[in-house]
Amino acid sequence: MALSVLCFASWGDVFGPRVEVDLPAGATVGDLLAYLAARPEARRLPAPLVAVNRRYAAADVAISPGDEIAIIPPVAGG
């Protein structure tokens, strides 16, 4: 299934503001993160939170085509 994933902060710096991903039907948030983390350019990225349809989602949440998926890394400021 084709998914469009919004990437913010450091994840957006690496992948761009939107990345297109193709995963098997029935994939979960954990599957998406594993797929992205396996890419060489993601080697040093911090572990993010993921929102599906504007709600934070655990790794076991199933994702579907058309879902709004956002990768949100931790934020620090001063």
N, C-alpha and C positions, 0 to 999 in steps of 0.2 A: 504494500500500500504506500502511496506517495503522501508524504507529510511535509508541511511547510512549518519551520520552527523559527521563532523569533529569538534572537540572541542579544543579550545586553552586556554592557561593561566589558570586562576582559574577554568574555566569550564572543561578543560582537566584534572585538578587535581582531580576533583570530578567524572567525568564520564569516564575518560580515553581519549586517543586521538581520538577514534572513538566510537560512540554509535549507535546501531541499534534501530530504532523506527518504530512502525507499526501504521499508521494513516489512517483514511478513505480517499477514493479517493476524490479529490477536496480540500484537506486540504491546508491551507495557512501557511505562516511564523508565523503568530500570533497563529494559532492552534498548531504548533510545539513548540513555546515558552511556551504556556500555559501548554502543556503536560509535558514538561521537568520541568517547574517551580513547578508543582504540586507534583513532587517527593520529598520526605523528604530530600534527600541529597542536593537538590538545594536551600534549604531554605534561605541561606545567600549569595547566589551568586549575583554579580552586574548585572544589566540589560545590555545585550549585543547588539551588532549589529549583523545582520545576512547577510551573502552573499550567493546568489544563483547563481551558475555558474559564480563565480568570480565578481559579481556585488552586491553592497549593495542593500538589498531588504526591502521594507516596509512591515508592518504586513499583508496587504491585498494581497500580491503577492502569487499566487498559486504555489505549488510545485508538482513535478512529480517524479515517480521512475526514477532513473538514474541521477537526478540533483545532482550537487556537492553543498552541503550545508555546510556552515562553521559558527560556533558560535564564535564570536569575542568580548570578553569583553573589557571594557575600559582599556586603558594602561596609566600608570603614571610612571614617572621616575625622576631621579634627577642627 
